[in-house]
Amino acid sequence: MKIPFNKVYNTGEEEKYVLESIRSGSHCGNHSFCRKVIDIMQKKHGFGEIFLTPSGTAALEMGAVLADIGPGDEVILPSFTFSSTVNAIILFGAKPIFCEVDPSTMNIDVMKIEELITSKTKMILPIDYAGLPCDMDKIMALANKYSLIVMQDCAQSYGSYYKGKACGTQPHIAAFSFHETKNYNAGEGGALVVNVERWVERAHFLQEKGTDRRLVLSGVKSKYSWVDKGSSYLLSDVLAAMLYAQLKNEDIIKSKRGLITKAYQKLFTSFANLGKLSIFQVQEHHELNHHAFWVIFDTIDNKEEFMSKLREKEIAAYIGYLPLHSSPKGIELGYKVEDLPLTEDVANRLVRLPFYTGLADSGLDHCINSMSQVLNKIYN
Ligand SMILES: Cc1ncc(COP(=O)(O)O)c(C=O)c1O
């Protein structure tokens, strides 16, 4: 039985809503399905103002524009993240300051942020890797102490909770992804959440190509004009219709995915207890959206053997991110491999396991049995 790394999940309602959107005659952004999606997101998780965007990448970029990130600014972020996180700030001329991760979560190490803050620091940009929330209380406390902006990259954490608060509700701004590899899929899609009331009107202008078109739509003005910088940060209504089907079924999707986390946790905890490998440490104050599962092996050789034996069994497992500081672009910007030895070390030993909603219905037992055989071969 072939197990891919990821596979899209359809709830069965997508076609109905997409067709409805097509037939409505309005396919651009901020139409009826966009409003339905925003409503469902707000009611379910209590976010501030929500802007549906064409991707998580676009949401991060819109957030950077909203925060007025520019030349001379420094932004602190983990090196263990996706290119979109860092591109969102270098596109506007800011300098990334990479911080080490905490290997028990693979999120930014909050104990190492303060030493990186300078008079040029403008933003902290943490991510919730694999949907596990980063330590937002500590990050927000630092941001308040030094008057910094926090943009949380929640691309992977829609539906995760930290101390009873949905990821994305605590920072000034947060970016979500609804790419097909995420728990809730619009094909391509994203959202920017703006939790600062006084930034909301401007965010509407930025999303609409720097115009005040929103004031025309709401009847305040008769003609719209160019009022700010901006771009086209809008999700098409047709894709919002697809996303609506997914978000309406959020709890079903989440509980199916929860079965996968539970099964992986059971298998890998026994090896972790023997000191052979480590898995993420979920605390009582974390509620997972069950986006992904990773394992850090004791040696690179054991990681390679695990992956190659799984490949022989047609089960796809992948490495995580290649750290940004030691990637070709990071080196070009002047960073050195040895700048972040801990990130470099753990990233080299990390494997992400196949994880998609349908795996809970078919293939999970096969995956667990095959992985168990491989682990026993490696470690016994
Ligand atoms: C941490 C992180 N940030 C940003 C993104 C970009 O999201 P999108 O693919 O929707 O542009 C991703 C997508 O994989 C991601 O994992």
The ligand as a Gaussian input file, in Angstrom:
#p B3LYP/6-31G(d) Opt

LIG

0 1
 C        5.577000      28.468000       8.100000
 C        4.978000      28.795000       6.754000
 N        4.849000      30.081000       6.408000
 C        4.309000      30.432000       5.224000
 C        3.887000      29.488000       4.330000
 C        3.347000      29.927000       2.997000
 O        1.980000      29.629000       2.826000
 P        1.377000      29.528000       1.342000
 O        1.867000      28.262000       0.738000
 O       -0.115000      29.526000       1.581000
 O        1.807000      30.717000       0.615000
 C        4.007000      28.131000       4.640000
 C        3.559000      27.112000       3.671000
 O        3.994000      26.004000       3.632000
 C        4.561000      27.770000       5.884000
 O        4.694000      26.490000       6.251000

